[in-house]
Amino acid sequence: MQTSNNFYDDEIRLKDVILKLQALKGELFSRWKLIFITSLLFAVLGVLYAIKKQVIYKAELNFVVEDNSGGGGALGKYSGLASQFGFDLGLGTSTTFSEGNIHELLTSRRVVEEALLSKVNINGNDELLINYHIEFNDYRDEWSETMPEIKDLIFTTDRSRFSLAKDSILALAWKNLTNENLQIELGEESSIITVICQSKDEQFAKLLVEALVSEVSDYYTHTQTAKARHTLDFIQNRADSVLTELKLAELSYARHKDSNFGVMRAEGLLDELRLKREVEILNVMYGEIIKNLEISKVTLLNQKPLINVIDSPRFPLEVVRLSKLKGLLLFALLGVTIASIYVVINSLIRDVLEES
């Protein structure tokens, strides 16, 4: 019996909901003029917005990161020879620059700020990108009330002499660019990475993506070749040291022969053999070191470049613009939605007041 009552109550509730929906539907149709006029006004606003909306330029740069995980290719067979003399040619692999890490690097504060502090050619003049960024955004006038010193503030490449104001502006520029202008896309089925910058200034959009990839490339190259460069410096120093010892040994050997010319003494002969043996040993050592030095140089060159650009942005850049038709349809739909919500809420409030 209880189950039957619950079913009856549920049926009544469902009927009430259907009746309420039908009433709201009738209310919407009865207020069609209000909804139409509202959507029409919003459509006009959408067209005006599309006309007056600032043009945004889109710069894209595609690149791939070389994979040197093959153990140095043809140079791998020489690594065993070099290791016998205690040398590491730096052919090991690294996961520092995986696609995910590259994504984070491109939007990191260090890379973005270094890119902004790079020199670029704008209208035939060399200028720092951050100074140009401040100029075309009119930040000097916008921030002059809260930060009067920005009126005469000019950035230089010497970060050691930056004031607190310069560091703050750089940090603000980094946040704004990474949140609003920059976008990094990773290929789903490929290793291609795309850097996208959208800006109201066409030159800035192009220059920023190029500067970002250049900074990451330099950082990548410096990091990946650090071991090879350390090995090269060590071998070069060792080669110079052995060469100095070899020259001294050769000089001692020549002087000994000159001082004992025509004299056949057993003690002098033993000294001559010892000096000759020392020269021969140093010659062999120097030859092997020079061999490893050349291998190390080739290894270092083999690791550059590590980032290959596929497509770089070219003028004119793609324009991201809201068309008049799209603005009209979007704003008209927004107007219909707002007007409908108003009618529904007004109807519900009226019903509640009538019931009370």
C-alpha positions as CSV (number, residue, x, y, z in Angstrom):
1,M,0.0,0.0,0.0
2,Q,2.9,2.3,0.9
3,T,4.5,1.6,-2.5
4,S,1.3,2.5,-4.3
5,N,1.2,5.9,-2.5
6,N,4.9,6.6,-3.4
7,F,4.2,5.9,-7.0
8,Y,1.1,8.1,-7.0
9,D,3.1,11.0,-5.4
10,D,5.9,10.6,-8.0
11,E,3.3,10.7,-10.7
12,I,1.9,13.9,-9.3
13,R,5.4,15.5,-9.0
14,L,6.2,14.6,-12.6
15,K,2.9,16.0,-13.8
16,D,3.6,19.2,-11.9
17,V,7.1,19.5,-13.5
18,I,5.6,19.0,-17.0
19,L,2.9,21.5,-16.4
20,K,5.5,24.0,-15.1
21,L,7.7,23.5,-18.2
22,Q,4.7,24.0,-20.5
23,A,3.8,27.2,-18.6
24,L,7.4,28.5,-19.0
25,K,7.3,27.6,-22.7
26,G,4.1,29.6,-23.1
27,E,5.6,32.5,-21.1
28,L,8.6,32.5,-23.5
29,F,6.4,32.5,-26.6
30,S,4.2,35.3,-25.1
31,R,7.3,37.5,-24.5
32,W,8.8,36.8,-27.9
33,K,8.9,40.6,-28.7
34,L,11.1,41.2,-25.6
35,I,13.4,38.3,-26.6
36,F,13.6,39.4,-30.2
37,I,14.3,43.1,-29.4
38,T,17.0,42.1,-26.9
39,S,18.7,39.7,-29.3
40,L,18.5,42.4,-32.0
41,L,20.2,44.9,-29.8
42,F,22.9,42.4,-28.8
43,A,23.4,41.6,-32.5
44,V,24.1,45.3,-33.3
45,L,26.5,45.4,-30.4
46,G,28.2,42.3,-31.8
47,V,28.7,43.9,-35.2
48,L,30.1,47.1,-33.6
49,Y,32.4,45.0,-31.4
50,A,33.7,43.1,-34.4
51,I,34.3,46.4,-36.3
52,K,36.1,48.1,-33.4
53,K,37.9,45.1,-32.0
54,Q,41.7,45.5,-32.2
55,V,43.4,43.4,-34.8
56,I,45.5,40.5,-33.4
57,Y,48.5,39.1,-35.3
58,K,49.4,35.4,-34.9
59,A,53.0,34.2,-35.3
60,E,53.9,30.5,-35.4
61,L,57.3,28.8,-35.3
62,N,57.7,25.0,-35.7
63,F,60.8,23.1,-34.7
64,V,62.0,19.7,-33.7
65,V,64.6,18.7,-31.1
66,E,67.3,16.3,-32.4
67,D,67.7,13.0,-30.6
68,N,71.3,12.2,-29.9
69,S,70.5,9.0,-28.0
70,G,72.4,6.9,-30.5
71,G,75.5,7.1,-28.5
72,G,77.4,9.4,-30.7
73,G,77.0,7.5,-34.0
74,A,80.3,6.8,-35.7
75,L,82.1,8.4,-32.9
76,G,80.9,5.8,-30.4
77,K,83.6,3.4,-31.4
78,Y,86.2,5.9,-30.3
79,S,84.8,6.4,-26.8
80,G,86.4,3.1,-25.6
81,L,89.8,4.3,-26.8
82,A,89.3,7.7,-25.1
83,S,88.1,6.1,-21.9
84,Q,91.4,4.2,-21.7
85,F,93.1,7.5,-21.1
86,G,90.5,8.7,-18.6
87,F,88.6,10.9,-21.1
88,D,84.8,11.1,-21.4
89,L,83.7,12.3,-24.9
90,G,80.3,13.3,-23.6
91,L,78.2,11.0,-25.8
92,G,75.7,10.1,-23.1
93,T,72.0,10.8,-23.5
94,S,69.9,13.3,-21.5
95,T,66.2,13.5,-20.7
96,T,66.5,17.2,-19.7
97,F,65.1,18.3,-23.0
98,S,62.1,16.0,-23.5
99,E,59.0,17.5,-25.2
100,G,57.3,18.1,-21.9
101,N,60.4,19.9,-20.5
102,I,60.8,22.0,-23.7
103,H,57.2,23.1,-23.1
104,E,58.0,24.3,-19.6
105,L,61.3,25.9,-20.7
106,L,59.6,28.0,-23.4
107,T,57.3,29.5,-20.8
108,S,59.7,29.6,-17.9
109,R,60.6,33.0,-16.4
110,R,64.3,32.7,-17.2
111,V,63.8,32.0,-20.9
112,V,61.1,34.6,-21.4
113,E,63.0,37.3,-19.6
114,E,66.2,36.5,-21.5
115,A,64.2,36.6,-24.8
116,L,62.8,40.0,-23.8
117,L,66.3,41.3,-23.0
118,S,67.7,40.2,-26.4
119,K,68.6,42.7,-29.1
120,V,66.4,42.8,-32.1
121,N,66.3,44.9,-35.3
122,I,63.1,47.1,-35.4
123,N,62.7,49.5,-38.3
124,G,66.5,49.5,-38.9
125,N,67.4,50.2,-35.2
126,D,68.8,47.8,-32.7
127,E,66.6,47.7,-29.6
128,L,65.9,45.4,-26.7
129,L,62.6,43.6,-27.1
130,I,61.4,44.6,-23.6
131,N,61.8,48.3,-24.4
132,Y,59.7,47.9,-27.6
133,H,57.1,45.9,-25.7
134,I,56.7,48.8,-23.2
135,E,56.5,51.4,-26.0
136,F,53.9,49.9,-28.3
137,N,51.7,49.0,-25.3
138,D,51.9,52.6,-23.9
139,Y,52.8,51.2,-20.5
140,R,54.8,54.3,-19.7
141,D,51.7,56.5,-19.6
142,E,49.6,53.7,-18.1
143,W,51.9,53.0,-15.2
144,S,53.3,56.5,-14.7
145,E,50.9,57.4,-11.9
146,T,51.8,54.4,-9.7
147,M,55.4,54.2,-10.9
148,P,56.7,57.6,-12.0
149,E,60.3,56.3,-12.6
150,I,59.1,54.3,-15.6
151,K,59.0,57.5,-17.7
152,D,62.7,57.5,-18.1
153,L,63.3,53.8,-17.5
154,I,65.4,52.1,-20.2
155,F,66.4,48.4,-20.1
156,T,70.0,47.3,-20.8
157,T,71.5,43.8,-21.1
158,D,73.4,44.1,-17.8
159,R,71.1,42.4,-15.3
160,S,73.5,42.9,-12.5
161,R,72.7,46.6,-12.4
162,F,68.9,46.2,-12.6
163,S,66.8,48.1,-10.0
164,L,63.8,46.6,-8.2
165,A,61.5,48.5,-10.7
166,K,63.1,46.8,-13.7
167,D,62.9,43.3,-12.1
168,S,59.3,44.0,-11.3
169,I,58.4,45.1,-14.8
170,L,60.2,42.0,-16.3
171,A,58.3,39.7,-14.0
172,L,55.0,41.4,-14.9
173,A,55.8,41.1,-18.6
174,W,56.6,37.4,-18.2
175,K,53.3,36.8,-16.4
176,N,51.2,38.7,-18.9
177,L,52.9,37.1,-22.0
178,T,52.6,33.5,-20.7
179,N,49.0,34.0,-19.6
180,E,47.6,35.9,-22.5
181,N,49.9,35.9,-25.5
182,L,52.0,32.7,-25.6
183,Q,50.9,29.2,-26.5
184,I,52.9,26.0,-26.9
185,E,51.6,23.0,-28.8
186,L,53.1,19.5,-28.9
187,G,52.5,17.3,-31.9
188,E,50.2,14.3,-31.0
189,E,51.8,11.9,-33.5
190,S,55.1,13.7,-34.1
191,S,57.9,15.4,-32.2
192,I,57.2,18.8,-33.8
193,I,56.8,21.7,-31.2
194,T,54.9,24.8,-32.2
195,V,55.4,28.2,-30.5
196,I,52.5,30.6,-31.0
197,C,52.4,34.3,-30.0
198,Q,49.4,36.5,-30.5
199,S,49.9,40.2,-30.2
200,K,48.4,43.5,-31.4
201,D,51.9,44.3,-32.8
202,E,52.9,42.3,-35.8
203,Q,56.7,42.7,-35.4
204,F,56.6,41.9,-31.7
205,A,54.7,38.6,-32.3
206,K,57.3,37.4,-34.8
207,L,60.4,38.6,-32.9
208,L,59.2,37.1,-29.6
209,V,58.8,33.5,-30.9
210,E,62.1,33.7,-32.7
211,A,63.9,35.0,-29.6
212,L,62.3,32.3,-27.4
213,V,63.4,29.5,-29.6
214,S,66.8,31.0,-29.9
215,E,67.2,31.3,-26.1
216,V,66.0,27.7,-25.6
217,S,68.4,26.5,-28.4
218,D,71.4,28.3,-26.8
219,Y,70.5,26.9,-23.4
220,Y,69.9,23.4,-24.8
221,T,73.3,23.5,-26.7
222,H,75.2,24.8,-23.7
223,T,73.7,22.1,-21.4
224,Q,74.0,19.2,-23.8
225,T,77.6,20.0,-24.7
226,A,78.8,20.9,-21.2
227,K,80.5,17.5,-20.7
228,A,82.0,17.5,-24.2
229,R,83.4,21.1,-23.7
230,H,84.8,20.1,-20.3
231,T,86.5,17.1,-21.8
232,L,87.8,19.2,-24.7
233,D,89.3,21.8,-22.3
234,F,90.9,19.1,-20.2
235,I,92.5,17.3,-23.2
236,Q,93.7,20.6,-24.6
237,N,95.4,21.5,-21.3
238,R,96.9,18.0,-21.0
239,A,98.2,18.3,-24.6
240,D,99.8,21.6,-23.9
241,S,101.4,20.2,-20.7
242,V,102.8,17.1,-22.5
243,L,104.1,19.2,-25.4
244,T,106.0,21.4,-22.9
245,E,107.5,18.3,-21.2
246,L,108.3,16.8,-24.6
247,K,110.2,20.0,-25.7
248,L,112.2,20.0,-22.5
249,A,113.1,16.3,-22.9
250,E,114.1,16.8,-26.5
251,L,116.3,19.8,-25.5
252,S,117.9,17.8,-22.7
253,Y,118.6,14.9,-25.1
254,A,120.1,17.2,-27.7
255,R,122.3,18.9,-25.1
256,H,123.5,15.6,-23.8
257,K,124.5,14.4,-27.2
258,D,126.3,17.6,-27.9
259,S,128.3,17.5,-24.7
260,N,129.3,13.9,-25.2
261,F,130.0,14.1,-28.9
262,G,132.9,11.7,-29.8
263,V,133.2,10.4,-26.2
264,M,132.3,6.8,-25.6
265,R,131.7,6.5,-21.9
266,A,129.3,3.8,-20.5
267,E,127.7,6.3,-18.0
268,G,127.1,8.8,-20.8
269,L,125.6,6.1,-23.0
270,L,123.2,5.1,-20.2
271,D,122.1,8.8,-19.8
272,E,121.6,9.1,-23.5
273,L,119.4,5.9,-23.6
274,R,117.3,7.2,-20.7
275,L,116.7,10.6,-22.3
276,K,116.0,9.0,-25.6
277,R,113.4,6.7,-24.0
278,E,111.8,9.6,-22.2
279,V,111.4,11.5,-25.5
280,E,109.9,8.5,-27.2
281,I,107.4,7.9,-24.4
282,L,106.4,11.6,-24.5
283,N,106.0,11.4,-28.3
284,V,103.6,8.5,-28.0
285,M,101.7,10.2,-25.2
286,Y,101.4,13.4,-27.2
287,G,100.3,11.5,-30.3
288,E,97.5,9.7,-28.4
289,I,96.3,12.9,-26.7
290,I,96.2,14.8,-30.0
291,K,94.1,11.9,-31.5
292,N,91.6,12.2,-28.6
293,L,91.7,16.0,-28.9
294,E,90.5,15.8,-32.5
295,I,87.8,13.2,-31.6
296,S,86.6,15.5,-28.8
297,K,86.4,18.4,-31.2
298,V,84.4,16.4,-33.7
299,T,82.1,15.2,-30.9
300,L,81.4,18.8,-29.8
301,L,80.6,19.9,-33.4
302,N,78.4,16.8,-33.9
303,Q,76.1,17.9,-31.1
304,K,75.3,21.3,-32.8
305,P,72.7,22.4,-33.7
306,L,70.3,20.6,-31.4
307,I,67.1,22.5,-32.4
308,N,66.1,22.5,-36.0
309,V,63.6,25.1,-37.1
310,I,61.1,23.9,-39.6
311,D,58.9,26.9,-40.3
312,S,59.5,30.4,-39.0
313,P,57.0,33.3,-39.1
314,R,57.0,35.5,-42.2
315,F,55.3,38.8,-42.9
316,P,52.4,39.3,-43.3
317,L,51.3,37.3,-40.3
318,E,48.0,35.6,-39.9
319,V,45.3,38.0,-38.6
320,V,43.0,36.8,-35.9
321,R,39.8,38.8,-36.2
322,L,36.2,38.4,-35.1
323,S,34.1,38.6,-38.3
324,K,31.0,40.8,-38.4
325,L,28.8,37.7,-39.1
326,K,30.3,35.8,-36.2
327,G,30.0,38.7,-33.9
328,L,26.4,39.2,-34.9
329,L,25.5,35.5,-34.3
330,L,27.4,35.2,-31.0
331,F,26.0,38.3,-29.5
332,A,22.5,37.6,-30.8
333,L,22.6,34.1,-29.2
334,L,23.8,35.8,-26.0
335,G,20.9,38.2,-26.1
336,V,18.4,35.4,-26.6
337,T,19.9,33.5,-23.6
338,I,19.9,36.6,-21.3
339,A,16.3,37.6,-22.3
340,S,15.1,34.0,-21.8
341,I,16.7,33.7,-18.4
342,Y,15.1,37.0,-17.4
343,V,11.6,35.8,-18.5
344,V,11.9,32.5,-16.8
345,I,13.2,34.0,-13.5
346,N,10.5,36.7,-13.6
347,S,7.8,34.0,-14.2
348,L,9.0,31.9,-11.3
349,I,9.2,34.8,-8.9
350,R,5.6,35.8,-9.9
351,D,4.3,32.3,-9.3
352,V,5.9,32.2,-5.8
353,L,4.4,35.5,-4.9
354,E,1.0,34.4,-6.1
355,E,1.1,31.2,-4.1
356,S,2.1,33.1,-0.9
